[in-house]
Amino acid sequence: MGTTDGTNGTNGISSFCVQCGKPTEGEHRIGGLCEQCAHTLPPWASQSSPNRPPTLSAIERALPRYQIQGTIGRGGNSIAYEAHDLELDRLVAIKIIPIRDDMLADSLRVRRERAVMAKLVHRHAVTLYDAGSAPGFSYLILERMEGGSVARALLRGKFSVDRALQVTRQVCSVLEYIHDSGIVHRDIKPSNILLDRDGVAKLADFGLVSRPSFVAEDITLTSASRLIGTPQYAAPEMSDPNAASIDGRADIYSLGVVLYEMVTGLRPSGSYRVPSSIVPECRPLDAIIERAMEPRPGDRFQTAADFAHSLNGDLIRKSKKRSKGAL
C-alpha cells in the first residue's frame, strides 16, 4: 500500500515517476523515472554528458553519514534523494546539484539558496540542516517532507476549498516573513510547496530568490534563462529584463495561480474561466483570485498579509452565506 508521498511503505522507494507522477509499480524504473521520462532526460543528466549527476556510490562516499533510500524528484538542474541520517537516526532530503562547467548560473543559484536558507527560520519554510560541496557536485541537506508536494497531491485531484485556503494561508505566512526581509522567492509553484506528514505546508527551493545584494548576480541568471521562474506561474513582470524591479507582488500573483489550480484542478491560462464556473462553491473566491492575479502589480494585493486576510475563514463563510441567499 502506498503512503501519502507516493512511496512504497515497505522500502521507501517511490512508486511514482518523479518527473510526470505516473504510477510505476511493475514497470522498470531508471533513477526514479518511468521508462518514457528516463529517455527524455535533460542534456546535463545524460550518462554521456561530462557534467552528468554523480552516482549514488559517489554521493555516499562523499557523505558517509547518509544512506540513500531512494529518489524523491528532480528539477532542471538538480536531483533530490531521500536518505537516512545514520548519526541522528532520521530521514532527510539530499538535494544534489551537479557542477556544470558551462553554467555559472547554477553556481549562483546554489550560493544564494544556501545563503537565504541558512538564516531562514520559519514554521512554513523547509529547514536547511547542512550544505557543502564535493568533487563534481554541491549539496543541500534538508528537512524531509514526507507528505510530498502540492503538485503530487494535485495528481490525485483538486483540493477541497477549505484545504486549499489552509495551504495558501500557510504559504502567505512565510511570504510575509521573507518579503519583510527584502527577499522575493520568484518561483512559487505547486512543486515548490511541500507538505509534512501532518499536511502542514512549507515553502522550498530558494535558488531563484532575489534581494538587494543579489542584483548583480541577477544579470547572469536573467541572461542565462531569459525568464526567471516558471512560465505557467510567473507574473507578467517576470519577463522584464530588469529583474531588480520585481517585488513581493510577483509571488502573490504566482500563489494566486496555485490557489486557482488547487480549487479547480486546472491551471489558468490566458482568458481563464472564473473558479466558480468550474466549481460552484468557489464563488466567494472569484474576486480574491482575480485580484491576486491582476496583470498590473499595483492592482493586486499589496502584501501577503493582505492576501491571507482576504482568505480568513470567517470572511469566506459570510461570503458563502451571501452567495447562497442570492440564488
C-alpha positions as CSV (number, residue, x, y, z in Angstrom):
1,M,0.0,0.0,0.0
2,G,1.4,3.4,-0.9
3,T,2.0,6.2,1.6
4,T,0.8,9.8,1.3
5,D,4.0,10.8,-0.5
6,G,3.7,8.1,-3.2
7,T,6.4,5.8,-1.7
8,N,6.1,2.1,-1.1
9,G,5.7,1.7,2.7
10,T,8.0,-1.4,2.7
11,N,11.1,0.0,1.2
12,G,10.6,3.8,0.9
13,I,11.3,3.8,-2.9
14,S,8.9,5.9,-4.9
15,S,6.2,4.1,-6.8
16,F,5.5,7.1,-8.9
17,C,7.7,8.6,-11.6
18,V,9.4,11.6,-10.1
19,Q,9.0,13.6,-13.3
20,C,5.5,13.0,-14.6
21,G,3.9,11.4,-11.5
22,K,2.7,8.3,-13.3
23,P,2.4,5.1,-11.2
24,T,5.4,2.9,-11.9
25,E,4.6,-0.3,-10.0
26,G,5.5,-3.3,-12.1
27,E,7.5,-1.1,-14.5
28,H,11.3,-0.9,-14.8
29,R,12.3,2.4,-13.3
30,I,15.5,4.3,-14.0
31,G,16.6,6.6,-11.2
32,G,13.1,7.1,-10.0
33,L,11.8,7.8,-13.6
34,C,9.3,5.9,-15.7
35,E,10.7,4.4,-18.9
36,Q,9.3,7.3,-21.0
37,C,10.7,10.1,-18.9
38,A,14.0,8.3,-18.5
39,H,14.6,8.7,-22.2
40,T,13.8,12.5,-22.1
41,L,16.5,13.5,-19.6
42,P,17.9,17.0,-20.0
43,P,21.4,17.0,-21.6
44,W,23.2,17.6,-18.3
45,A,21.7,14.4,-16.9
46,S,22.7,12.1,-19.8
47,Q,25.2,9.4,-19.0
48,S,27.3,10.6,-21.9
49,S,27.5,14.2,-20.5
50,P,30.7,15.3,-18.9
51,N,28.6,17.0,-16.2
52,R,26.2,14.1,-15.5
53,P,24.9,13.6,-12.0
54,P,27.2,11.8,-9.5
55,T,26.4,8.1,-8.9
56,L,24.8,7.1,-5.7
57,S,28.1,5.4,-4.6
58,A,29.9,8.7,-5.2
59,I,27.4,10.6,-3.1
60,E,27.6,8.1,-0.3
61,R,31.4,8.2,-0.4
62,A,31.4,12.0,-0.1
63,L,28.6,11.9,2.5
64,P,29.2,8.7,4.5
65,R,26.9,9.9,7.3
66,Y,23.9,9.4,4.9
67,Q,22.4,6.2,3.4
68,I,20.4,6.9,0.2
69,Q,16.9,5.3,0.4
70,G,15.5,6.4,-3.0
71,T,14.8,9.2,-5.4
72,I,12.3,12.0,-4.4
73,G,12.3,14.1,-7.5
74,R,14.4,16.1,-10.0
75,G,14.3,19.6,-11.4
76,G,16.0,21.4,-14.2
77,N,19.4,21.4,-12.5
78,S,19.1,19.1,-9.5
79,I,18.1,15.7,-8.2
80,A,16.7,15.1,-4.7
81,Y,17.1,11.9,-2.7
82,E,15.7,10.5,0.5
83,A,18.4,9.4,2.8
84,H,18.8,8.1,6.4
85,D,21.0,10.2,8.6
86,L,22.9,7.5,10.4
87,E,24.2,9.7,13.2
88,L,20.8,11.3,14.2
89,D,18.6,8.4,13.0
90,R,16.2,10.5,10.9
91,L,15.1,10.8,7.3
92,V,16.5,13.8,5.4
93,A,16.3,15.0,1.8
94,I,19.6,15.5,-0.1
95,K,19.5,17.9,-3.0
96,I,22.3,17.3,-5.4
97,I,23.4,19.9,-7.9
98,P,26.0,18.7,-10.4
99,I,28.8,21.2,-11.0
100,R,28.5,22.1,-14.7
101,D,31.5,23.9,-16.1
102,D,29.4,25.7,-18.7
103,M,26.7,27.1,-16.4
104,L,27.7,29.8,-14.0
105,A,24.0,30.4,-13.3
106,D,23.8,27.1,-11.4
107,S,26.6,28.0,-9.1
108,L,24.9,31.3,-8.4
109,R,21.6,29.6,-7.6
110,V,23.3,27.2,-5.2
111,R,25.1,30.0,-3.4
112,R,22.0,32.1,-2.9
113,E,19.9,29.2,-1.8
114,R,22.4,28.4,0.9
115,A,22.7,32.0,1.9
116,V,19.0,32.5,2.3
117,M,18.0,29.2,3.8
118,A,20.9,29.3,6.4
119,K,19.2,32.3,8.0
120,L,15.6,31.4,7.3
121,V,13.8,30.1,10.4
122,H,10.0,29.9,9.9
123,R,7.5,27.2,10.6
124,H,6.3,27.2,6.9
125,A,9.8,27.1,5.3
126,V,11.7,23.8,4.7
127,T,14.6,23.6,7.1
128,L,18.2,23.5,5.9
129,Y,20.4,21.2,8.0
130,D,23.7,21.4,6.2
131,A,25.3,22.3,2.9
132,G,28.6,21.9,1.1
133,S,30.4,20.8,-2.0
134,A,32.1,17.6,-3.1
135,P,34.0,16.6,-6.2
136,G,31.6,17.1,-9.1
137,F,28.6,18.4,-7.2
138,S,27.2,20.7,-4.5
139,Y,24.6,19.5,-2.0
140,L,21.9,20.7,0.5
141,I,20.8,18.5,3.4
142,L,17.2,19.4,4.0
143,E,14.2,18.5,6.1
144,R,12.4,15.5,4.6
145,M,8.8,16.4,3.8
146,E,7.0,13.1,3.9
147,G,3.7,14.4,2.6
148,G,5.2,15.1,-0.9
149,S,4.4,18.3,-2.8
150,V,1.2,20.1,-3.7
151,A,2.0,19.2,-7.3
152,R,1.9,15.5,-6.5
153,A,-1.2,15.9,-4.4
154,L,-2.9,17.5,-7.4
155,L,-2.3,14.4,-9.4
156,R,-4.9,12.7,-7.2
157,G,-7.4,15.5,-7.8
158,K,-8.3,19.0,-6.8
159,F,-8.2,20.2,-3.1
160,S,-11.3,21.0,-1.1
161,V,-11.8,24.7,-0.7
162,D,-11.0,24.7,3.0
163,R,-7.8,22.7,2.4
164,A,-6.7,25.0,-0.4
165,L,-7.3,28.0,1.8
166,Q,-5.3,26.5,4.6
167,V,-2.3,25.8,2.3
168,T,-2.5,29.3,0.8
169,R,-2.6,31.0,4.2
170,Q,0.4,29.0,5.4
171,V,2.4,30.0,2.3
172,C,1.3,33.6,2.8
173,S,2.7,33.4,6.3
174,V,6.2,32.6,5.1
175,L,6.0,35.0,2.2
176,E,5.1,37.8,4.5
177,Y,8.2,36.9,6.6
178,I,10.7,36.8,3.6
179,H,9.2,39.9,1.9
180,D,9.6,41.9,5.1
181,S,13.3,40.9,4.9
182,G,13.6,42.2,1.4
183,I,13.5,38.7,-0.2
184,V,11.3,37.7,-3.2
185,H,11.0,33.9,-3.9
186,R,10.2,34.3,-7.7
187,D,9.3,30.6,-8.2
188,I,6.1,29.9,-6.3
189,K,4.5,26.8,-7.9
190,P,2.9,23.5,-6.6
191,S,6.2,21.6,-6.8
192,N,7.9,24.1,-4.5
193,I,5.2,23.8,-1.8
194,L,5.9,20.7,0.2
195,L,3.7,19.0,2.9
196,D,4.9,17.3,6.0
197,R,3.3,14.1,7.3
198,D,0.6,16.2,9.1
199,G,-0.2,18.1,5.9
200,V,1.5,21.3,7.0
201,A,2.7,23.3,4.0
202,K,6.3,24.6,3.8
203,L,7.9,26.6,1.0
204,A,11.0,25.1,-0.7
205,D,13.6,25.8,-3.4
206,F,15.1,29.3,-2.8
207,G,17.5,29.1,-5.7
208,L,15.9,32.0,-7.6
209,V,15.3,34.3,-4.7
210,S,16.0,38.0,-5.2
211,R,17.2,40.5,-2.6
212,P,19.2,43.8,-3.0
213,S,22.6,42.1,-2.6
214,F,21.8,39.7,-5.5
215,V,21.1,42.4,-8.1
216,A,24.4,41.9,-9.9
217,E,24.0,38.1,-10.0
218,D,20.5,38.5,-11.4
219,I,22.0,39.8,-14.6
220,T,23.7,36.5,-15.1
221,L,20.6,34.5,-14.2
222,T,18.4,36.5,-16.5
223,S,20.8,36.2,-19.4
224,A,21.1,32.5,-18.8
225,S,17.4,31.7,-18.7
226,R,15.8,34.9,-20.1
227,L,12.7,34.3,-17.9
228,I,13.2,33.9,-14.2
229,G,10.8,31.5,-12.7
230,T,8.3,29.0,-14.2
231,P,6.4,30.5,-17.1
232,Q,3.0,28.9,-16.2
233,Y,3.1,30.6,-12.8
234,A,5.2,33.7,-13.4
235,A,3.8,37.2,-13.1
236,P,3.8,39.2,-16.3
237,E,6.6,41.5,-14.9
238,M,8.9,38.4,-14.5
239,S,9.7,38.7,-18.2
240,D,11.0,42.2,-17.6
241,P,14.8,42.0,-18.2
242,N,15.2,44.5,-15.3
243,A,15.0,41.8,-12.6
244,A,15.5,44.4,-9.8
245,S,12.0,45.8,-10.4
246,I,10.4,42.6,-9.3
247,D,9.0,42.7,-5.8
248,G,6.8,40.5,-3.5
249,R,3.7,41.1,-5.5
250,A,5.1,38.8,-8.1
251,D,5.0,36.0,-5.5
252,I,1.4,36.9,-4.7
253,Y,0.4,36.5,-8.4
254,S,2.1,33.1,-8.6
255,L,0.3,32.0,-5.4
256,G,-3.0,33.1,-6.9
257,V,-2.3,30.8,-9.8
258,V,-1.6,28.0,-7.4
259,L,-4.8,28.6,-5.4
260,Y,-6.8,28.6,-8.6
261,E,-5.2,25.2,-9.6
262,M,-5.8,23.7,-6.1
263,V,-9.5,24.6,-6.0
264,T,-10.3,23.8,-9.7
265,G,-7.8,21.1,-10.6
266,L,-6.9,23.2,-13.7
267,R,-4.1,25.7,-14.3
268,P,-5.4,29.1,-15.6
269,S,-4.1,30.3,-18.9
270,G,-5.0,33.4,-21.0
271,S,-8.6,34.4,-20.6
272,Y,-9.3,31.9,-17.9
273,R,-12.7,30.9,-16.5
274,V,-13.6,32.1,-13.1
275,P,-13.3,29.3,-10.5
276,S,-17.0,29.2,-9.7
277,S,-17.8,28.3,-13.3
278,I,-15.9,25.1,-12.7
279,V,-16.6,24.5,-9.0
280,P,-19.7,26.5,-7.9
281,E,-18.8,26.5,-4.2
282,C,-15.7,28.6,-5.2
283,R,-17.8,31.7,-5.8
284,P,-16.5,33.5,-2.8
285,L,-13.0,33.1,-4.2
286,D,-13.6,34.5,-7.6
287,A,-12.8,38.1,-6.8
288,I,-10.0,37.2,-4.4
289,I,-8.2,35.0,-7.0
290,E,-8.8,37.6,-9.7
291,R,-7.2,40.3,-7.6
292,A,-4.2,38.2,-6.8
293,M,-3.7,37.5,-10.5
294,E,-4.1,41.1,-11.8
295,P,-1.6,41.7,-14.6
296,R,-0.6,45.1,-13.0
297,P,1.2,44.7,-9.7
298,G,-0.5,47.8,-8.3
299,D,-3.9,46.2,-8.7
300,R,-3.0,43.1,-6.7
301,F,-3.0,42.5,-3.0
302,Q,0.0,44.6,-2.0
303,T,1.2,42.3,0.7
304,A,1.0,38.6,1.5
305,A,-0.7,39.6,4.8
306,D,-3.5,41.3,2.9
307,F,-3.9,38.2,0.7
308,A,-4.1,36.0,3.7
309,H,-6.6,38.2,5.5
310,S,-8.9,38.0,2.4
311,L,-8.9,34.2,2.9
312,N,-9.9,34.5,6.6
313,G,-12.3,31.6,7.3
314,D,-15.0,33.9,8.8
315,L,-15.0,36.2,5.8
316,I,-15.3,33.3,3.4
317,R,-18.1,31.7,5.3
318,K,-20.0,35.0,5.4
319,S,-19.5,35.4,1.7
320,K,-20.8,31.9,1.1
321,K,-23.9,32.7,3.1
322,R,-24.5,35.8,1.0
323,S,-24.0,33.8,-2.2
324,K,-26.5,31.2,-1.1
325,G,-29.0,33.9,-0.3
326,A,-28.6,35.4,-3.8
327,L,-29.6,32.2,-5.5
